[in-house]
Structure formats: structure tokens, C-alpha cells
Amino acid sequence: MNVRPLAELTRVDDPAWPVLQELFRSSPSRPEVLSADADRSLAGLEQLQVTTRSFLGSMVVNCGGLLLDGGWLRVFGGVGSRRMPGLAEVNGFPPAVDPAWRPAGGLVVAHDILGGVFVLNGSDAAELGRPGEPGQMIYFAPDTMEWEPLEAGYAAWLEWLLSGALDQFYEGLRWPGWREEITGLPSTVGIAVFPFLWSAEAQNDLAATHRKPVPMSELLGLRTEFGLQLGSGDPGFLGNPGTADM
């Protein structure tokens, strides 16, 4: 595979960043846009081999990540501050650009506070038993412990998130007072729900469940453990959420 130089990836006539900035400004999801370290983020762009004409390329170069709905959803960007890991850290990019490297099972692009995971399918999705087509978004749902197809590419998915779709998407998974409960949690911390979200007890009365902050790494580990126990199988790589600051 030929590696396109950075100049080819960044010097485009119609970069997507101005479009994204307008979407951020008008979004009812009130995204907090974290700043990026542009120099370090360029290495991630070169590894992905996408241009800044794409939403994904522009997010990597210009944005250290997005926090939507007060941090309920964390969309990863390029290298940012300590507040949020970047795509390179989450997906384990090689230290130097490697044309042969591919993310295991697809590119992890977002985590939600419940341990749900959004992934951009790679070319081997069918071989891994994952739904959707290569280049489409899928979601590992904490209430079903299964991968669900979203039937959209990265750009359409990001536009959909910013359109205010999160209330509908997470209907049945948000309890009274959820916004106050998650305020101030670091992006490396999630909310564990007991009984678990896939249980009949939680689905019948989410407000009656017990909830507590836990490291995202612990929450994602439970997804793998219970996926195997419940017979839905190993969900595969769910991303490295970084070290939790509890």
C-alpha cells in the first residue's frame, strides 16, 4: 500500500472543518469541543490515510474530541488534553506510520457513559461476524450485549449525533436525574448499573437501579465477560479508554 504524504491529506480545496464547526454551533446536543495538538495529531491522520476533506480527517487534525450531552457520549478526535484520549491511544496506533496496520475489528470512534461502543467497520467485518458493511458504523449496546448496525458512514453518523438524536437513541437507558449524576465525571470514567442493563429488573425499572462511577476500562471488561457468559460471544476489541482519574 502506498502511503500518501501529509501534504496530500491536508491541502484540500474543501476541508470539512468549517462545516463541522457550524454543526457544533447549531447542535442541540451542546457539544464541548476539545482542542487538539495539531502537530501530534497529524501522525494519526497519516496512519488513517484520510484527507481533511472528510469528517474523520478533520476531527483528527482539528479536534481533541467531543463531549455531547454533558459527557454522556465521548467522540474521539486527534491528540488532545489529558481530559480525553485520542483515536491513536484508543485504537492502539503504531508508534510510527505502518501501512500494513489495521485497527482490530474496525476503528473505535466513541464510547458512551454506559459502556456502549461506536465502531467504524473495517473490511473484515463479515469475517468477524459483525453486522453492517465495511465503512459503516455499528454500535455495541450495553442493554443487549450485541452489535447493532447503524446503516450510516462516519459523516452521516456524526451529523445524526449533532442533530439532537441522542434522546431518542438512548430512550429507556436514561433515568430521572441522569444529567446531574454524570456532571463532572472524567471521560475515562463510566457509570455501572446494577442490576445490569441487560437484566429484566433494569429494563423494567431503570430508576430503581443502583449506579456508581467506575473506570471505563472496568466497564468495557464487563462487556466482554458477560458477552461470553450470556452466549452473545466475545464482542472483540472495544478500545482503550485511558487511565481513569477517580
KELOGU-58919 format. One record per residue (C-alpha): residue number from 0; residue in three letters; x, y, z. Coordinates in steps of 0.5 Angstrom, whole numbers, plus 2048, in hexadecimal, padded with zeros to 3 digits. Example, Ala and Ser with C-alpha at 12.3 -4.5 7.8 and 13.67 -1.06 7.14 Angstrom:
BEGIN
{num=0 residu=ALA px=819 py=7F7 pz=810}
{num=1 residu=SER px=81B py=7FE pz=80E}
END
This chain:
BEGIN
{num=0 residu=MET px=800 py=800 pz=800}
{num=1 residu=ASN px=803 py=807 pz=7FE}
{num=2 residu=VAL px=803 py=80C pz=804}
{num=3 residu=ARG px=800 py=813 pz=801}
{num=4 residu=PRO px=804 py=818 pz=804}
{num=5 residu=LEU px=801 py=81D pz=809}
{num=6 residu=ALA px=801 py=823 pz=804}
{num=7 residu=GLU px=7FC py=81F pz=800}
{num=8 residu=LEU px=7F8 py=81D pz=806}
{num=9 residu=THR px=7F8 py=824 pz=809}
{num=10 residu=ARG px=7F8 py=829 pz=803}
{num=11 residu=VAL px=7F1 py=828 pz=800}
{num=12 residu=ASP px=7EC py=82E pz=7FD}
{num=13 residu=ASP px=7E6 py=82C pz=801}
{num=14 residu=PRO px=7E8 py=82A pz=808}
{num=15 residu=ALA px=7E3 py=827 pz=80D}
{num=16 residu=TRP px=7E4 py=82B pz=813}
{num=17 residu=PRO px=7E0 py=831 pz=811}
{num=18 residu=VAL px=7DA py=82D pz=810}
{num=19 residu=LEU px=7DB py=829 pz=817}
{num=20 residu=GLN px=7DC py=830 pz=81A}
{num=21 residu=GLU px=7D5 py=832 pz=818}
{num=22 residu=LEU px=7D2 py=82C pz=81A}
{num=23 residu=PHE px=7D5 py=82C pz=821}
{num=24 residu=ARG px=7D3 py=833 pz=822}
{num=25 residu=SER px=7CC py=831 pz=820}
{num=26 residu=SER px=7CB py=82B pz=823}
{num=27 residu=PRO px=7C6 py=82A pz=829}
{num=28 residu=SER px=7CB py=825 pz=82C}
{num=29 residu=ARG px=7CF py=82A pz=82E}
{num=30 residu=PRO px=7D6 py=827 pz=82D}
{num=31 residu=GLU px=7DC py=829 pz=830}
{num=32 residu=VAL px=7E2 py=82A pz=82B}
{num=33 residu=LEU px=7E8 py=828 pz=82E}
{num=34 residu=SER px=7EF py=82B pz=82B}
{num=35 residu=ALA px=7F4 py=827 pz=827}
{num=36 residu=ASP px=7FB py=826 pz=827}
{num=37 residu=ALA px=7FC py=827 pz=81F}
{num=38 residu=ASP px=803 py=825 pz=81F}
{num=39 residu=ARG px=802 py=81F pz=822}
{num=40 residu=SER px=7FB py=81D pz=81F}
{num=41 residu=LEU px=7FE py=81E pz=818}
{num=42 residu=ALA px=801 py=817 pz=819}
{num=43 residu=GLY px=7FA py=814 pz=81B}
{num=44 residu=LEU px=7F8 py=817 pz=814}
{num=45 residu=GLU px=7FE py=814 pz=810}
{num=46 residu=GLN px=7FC py=80D pz=814}
{num=47 residu=LEU px=7F5 py=80D pz=812}
{num=48 residu=GLN px=7F7 py=810 pz=80B}
{num=49 residu=VAL px=7F0 py=814 pz=80A}
{num=50 residu=THR px=7F0 py=81B pz=808}
{num=51 residu=THR px=7EE py=821 pz=80C}
{num=52 residu=ARG px=7E8 py=822 pz=807}
{num=53 residu=SER px=7E5 py=81C pz=80B}
{num=54 residu=PHE px=7E1 py=81D pz=811}
{num=55 residu=LEU px=7E6 py=818 pz=814}
{num=56 residu=GLY px=7EC py=81B pz=812}
{num=57 residu=SER px=7EA py=822 pz=814}
{num=58 residu=MET px=7E8 py=81F pz=81B}
{num=59 residu=VAL px=7EF py=81C pz=81C}
{num=60 residu=VAL px=7F3 py=822 pz=81A}
{num=61 residu=ASN px=7EF py=828 pz=81D}
{num=62 residu=CYS px=7EB py=825 pz=823}
{num=63 residu=GLY px=7EE py=821 pz=829}
{num=64 residu=GLY px=7E7 py=81E pz=82A}
{num=65 residu=LEU px=7DF py=820 pz=82B}
{num=66 residu=LEU px=7DB py=81F pz=832}
{num=67 residu=LEU px=7D4 py=81F pz=830}
{num=68 residu=ASP px=7CE py=820 pz=835}
{num=69 residu=GLY px=7D3 py=822 pz=83B}
{num=70 residu=GLY px=7D8 py=81C pz=839}
{num=71 residu=TRP px=7D3 py=816 pz=838}
{num=72 residu=LEU px=7D6 py=815 pz=832}
{num=73 residu=ARG px=7DD py=816 pz=830}
{num=74 residu=VAL px=7DF py=816 pz=829}
{num=75 residu=PHE px=7E7 py=815 pz=828}
{num=76 residu=GLY px=7EB py=81A pz=824}
{num=77 residu=GLY px=7F2 py=81B pz=823}
{num=78 residu=VAL px=7F7 py=81C pz=829}
{num=79 residu=GLY px=7F4 py=821 pz=82E}
{num=80 residu=SER px=7F5 py=822 pz=835}
{num=81 residu=ARG px=7F5 py=81E pz=83B}
{num=82 residu=ARG px=7EE py=81E pz=83B}
{num=83 residu=MET px=7EC py=819 pz=836}
{num=84 residu=PRO px=7F1 py=814 pz=832}
{num=85 residu=GLY px=7F1 py=815 pz=82A}
{num=86 residu=LEU px=7F0 py=810 pz=825}
{num=87 residu=ALA px=7F7 py=80E pz=825}
{num=88 residu=GLU px=7F7 py=80C pz=82C}
{num=89 residu=VAL px=7F0 py=809 pz=82C}
{num=90 residu=ASN px=7F2 py=804 pz=826}
{num=91 residu=GLY px=7F9 py=803 pz=827}
{num=92 residu=PHE px=7FC py=806 pz=821}
{num=93 residu=PRO px=803 py=804 pz=820}
{num=94 residu=PRO px=809 py=809 pz=822}
{num=95 residu=ALA px=80B py=80A pz=81B}
{num=96 residu=VAL px=806 py=80A pz=815}
{num=97 residu=ASP px=805 py=803 pz=813}
{num=98 residu=PRO px=802 py=802 pz=80C}
{num=99 residu=ALA px=800 py=7FB pz=80E}
{num=100 residu=TRP px=7FD py=7FC pz=814}
{num=101 residu=ARG px=7F5 py=7FC pz=815}
{num=102 residu=PRO px=7F1 py=7FD pz=81B}
{num=103 residu=ALA px=7EF py=7F7 pz=81E}
{num=104 residu=GLY px=7E8 py=7F6 pz=81C}
{num=105 residu=GLY px=7E7 py=7FD pz=81A}
{num=106 residu=LEU px=7E8 py=804 pz=81D}
{num=107 residu=VAL px=7E5 py=805 pz=824}
{num=108 residu=VAL px=7E3 py=80C pz=823}
{num=109 residu=ALA px=7DE py=80E pz=829}
{num=110 residu=HIS px=7DD py=80B pz=830}
{num=111 residu=ASP px=7D6 py=80D pz=834}
{num=112 residu=ILE px=7D6 py=80D pz=83B}
{num=113 residu=LEU px=7D2 py=806 pz=83C}
{num=114 residu=GLY px=7D8 py=803 pz=838}
{num=115 residu=GLY px=7D5 py=803 pz=831}
{num=116 residu=VAL px=7DA py=803 pz=82C}
{num=117 residu=PHE px=7D9 py=806 pz=825}
{num=118 residu=VAL px=7DE py=803 pz=81F}
{num=119 residu=LEU px=7DF py=804 pz=818}
{num=120 residu=ASN px=7DF py=7FE pz=815}
{num=121 residu=GLY px=7E5 py=7FB pz=811}
{num=122 residu=SER px=7E6 py=7F7 pz=80B}
{num=123 residu=ASP px=7E6 py=7F1 pz=80F}
{num=124 residu=ALA px=7DF py=7F2 pz=813}
{num=125 residu=ALA px=7DC py=7EC pz=810}
{num=126 residu=GLU px=7E1 py=7E7 pz=812}
{num=127 residu=LEU px=7E1 py=7EA pz=819}
{num=128 residu=GLY px=7D9 py=7E8 pz=819}
{num=129 residu=ARG px=7D8 py=7F0 pz=81A}
{num=130 residu=PRO px=7D1 py=7F3 pz=816}
{num=131 residu=GLY px=7D2 py=7F8 pz=811}
{num=132 residu=GLU px=7D6 py=7FA pz=80B}
{num=133 residu=PRO px=7DD py=7FC pz=80B}
{num=134 residu=GLY px=7DE py=803 pz=80C}
{num=135 residu=GLN px=7D7 py=803 pz=810}
{num=136 residu=MET px=7D6 py=805 pz=818}
{num=137 residu=ILE px=7D4 py=800 pz=81D}
{num=138 residu=TYR px=7D2 py=800 pz=824}
{num=139 residu=PHE px=7D4 py=7FB pz=82A}
{num=140 residu=ALA px=7CE py=7FC pz=82E}
{num=141 residu=PRO px=7CE py=7FB pz=836}
{num=142 residu=ASP px=7C7 py=7F9 pz=836}
{num=143 residu=THR px=7C7 py=7F4 pz=831}
{num=144 residu=MET px=7CF py=7F2 pz=831}
{num=145 residu=GLU px=7CE py=7F1 pz=82A}
{num=146 residu=TRP px=7D1 py=7F5 pz=824}
{num=147 residu=GLU px=7CC py=7F9 pz=820}
{num=148 residu=PRO px=7CC py=7FC pz=819}
{num=149 residu=LEU px=7CB py=804 pz=818}
{num=150 residu=GLU px=7CB py=804 pz=811}
{num=151 residu=ALA px=7CF py=80A pz=810}
{num=152 residu=GLY px=7D6 py=80C pz=80F}
{num=153 residu=TYR px=7DA py=810 pz=814}
{num=154 residu=ALA px=7D8 py=817 pz=811}
{num=155 residu=ALA px=7D1 py=816 pz=811}
{num=156 residu=TRP px=7D1 py=813 pz=818}
{num=157 residu=LEU px=7D5 py=819 pz=81B}
{num=158 residu=GLU px=7CF py=81D pz=817}
{num=159 residu=TRP px=7CA py=819 pz=81A}
{num=160 residu=LEU px=7CD py=81A pz=821}
{num=161 residu=LEU px=7CD py=821 pz=821}
{num=162 residu=SER px=7C6 py=822 pz=81E}
{num=163 residu=GLY px=7C4 py=820 pz=825}
{num=164 residu=ALA px=7C2 py=819 pz=824}
{num=165 residu=LEU px=7C5 py=816 pz=82B}
{num=166 residu=ASP px=7BF py=817 pz=82F}
{num=167 residu=GLN px=7BB py=812 pz=82A}
{num=168 residu=PHE px=7C1 py=80D pz=829}
{num=169 residu=TYR px=7C2 py=80D pz=831}
{num=170 residu=GLU px=7BB py=80C pz=832}
{num=171 residu=GLY px=7BA py=807 pz=838}
{num=172 residu=LEU px=7C1 py=808 pz=83A}
{num=173 residu=ARG px=7C1 py=80F pz=83E}
{num=174 residu=TRP px=7BE py=80F pz=845}
{num=175 residu=PRO px=7BB py=815 pz=848}
{num=176 residu=GLY px=7C1 py=81A pz=84A}
{num=177 residu=TRP px=7C6 py=817 pz=846}
{num=178 residu=ARG px=7C9 py=81D pz=844}
{num=179 residu=GLU px=7CA py=81F pz=84B}
{num=180 residu=GLU px=7CD py=819 pz=84C}
{num=181 residu=ILE px=7D2 py=819 pz=847}
{num=182 residu=THR px=7D4 py=820 pz=847}
{num=183 residu=GLY px=7DC py=821 pz=848}
{num=184 residu=LEU px=7DE py=819 pz=847}
{num=185 residu=PRO px=7E4 py=819 pz=843}
{num=186 residu=SER px=7E4 py=816 pz=83C}
{num=187 residu=THR px=7E8 py=810 pz=83F}
{num=188 residu=VAL px=7E2 py=80E pz=844}
{num=189 residu=GLY px=7DB py=80B pz=842}
{num=190 residu=ILE px=7D5 py=809 pz=846}
{num=191 residu=ALA px=7D4 py=802 pz=848}
{num=192 residu=VAL px=7CD py=800 pz=849}
{num=193 residu=PHE px=7CA py=7FA pz=84E}
{num=194 residu=PRO px=7C6 py=7F6 pz=84C}
{num=195 residu=PHE px=7CA py=7F6 pz=846}
{num=196 residu=LEU px=7C6 py=7FA pz=840}
{num=197 residu=TRP px=7C5 py=7F3 pz=83C}
{num=198 residu=SER px=7C1 py=7F1 pz=842}
{num=199 residu=ALA px=7BA py=7F0 pz=842}
{num=200 residu=GLU px=7BA py=7F4 pz=849}
{num=201 residu=ALA px=7BE py=7FA pz=846}
{num=202 residu=GLN px=7B9 py=7FA pz=840}
{num=203 residu=ASN px=7B3 py=7FA pz=844}
{num=204 residu=ASP px=7B5 py=800 pz=849}
{num=205 residu=LEU px=7BC py=803 pz=847}
{num=206 residu=ALA px=7BA py=809 pz=84C}
{num=207 residu=ALA px=7BB py=804 pz=852}
{num=208 residu=THR px=7C1 py=801 pz=850}
{num=209 residu=HIS px=7C8 py=803 pz=854}
{num=210 residu=ARG px=7CD py=806 pz=850}
{num=211 residu=LYS px=7D4 py=808 pz=851}
{num=212 residu=PRO px=7DA py=80B pz=84D}
{num=213 residu=VAL px=7DF py=806 pz=84B}
{num=214 residu=PRO px=7E5 py=806 pz=847}
{num=215 residu=MET px=7E3 py=806 pz=83F}
{num=216 residu=SER px=7E9 py=800 pz=83F}
{num=217 residu=GLU px=7E5 py=7FC pz=844}
{num=218 residu=LEU px=7DE py=7FD pz=841}
{num=219 residu=LEU px=7E1 py=7FB pz=83A}
{num=220 residu=GLY px=7E4 py=7F5 pz=83D}
{num=221 residu=LEU px=7DD py=7F3 pz=840}
{num=222 residu=ARG px=7DA py=7F4 pz=839}
{num=223 residu=THR px=7DF py=7EE pz=836}
{num=224 residu=GLU px=7DE py=7EA pz=83D}
{num=225 residu=PHE px=7D6 py=7EA pz=83D}
{num=226 residu=GLY px=7D6 py=7E9 pz=835}
{num=227 residu=LEU px=7D9 py=7E3 pz=836}
{num=228 residu=GLN px=7D5 py=7E1 pz=83C}
{num=229 residu=LEU px=7CF py=7E3 pz=838}
{num=230 residu=GLY px=7D0 py=7DF pz=832}
{num=231 residu=SER px=7D1 py=7E5 pz=82D}
{num=232 residu=GLY px=7D8 py=7E4 pz=82C}
{num=233 residu=ASP px=7DE py=7E8 pz=82D}
{num=234 residu=PRO px=7DD py=7EF pz=82B}
{num=235 residu=GLY px=7E4 py=7F0 pz=829}
{num=236 residu=PHE px=7E9 py=7F6 pz=82A}
{num=237 residu=LEU px=7E5 py=7FC pz=82D}
{num=238 residu=GLY px=7EA py=801 pz=82D}
{num=239 residu=ASN px=7EF py=803 pz=833}
{num=240 residu=PRO px=7EB py=809 pz=836}
{num=241 residu=GLY px=7F2 py=80B pz=83A}
{num=242 residu=THR px=7F3 py=80B pz=841}
{num=243 residu=ALA px=7EE py=80D pz=846}
{num=244 residu=ASP px=7EE py=813 pz=84B}
{num=245 residu=MET px=7EA py=811 pz=850}
END
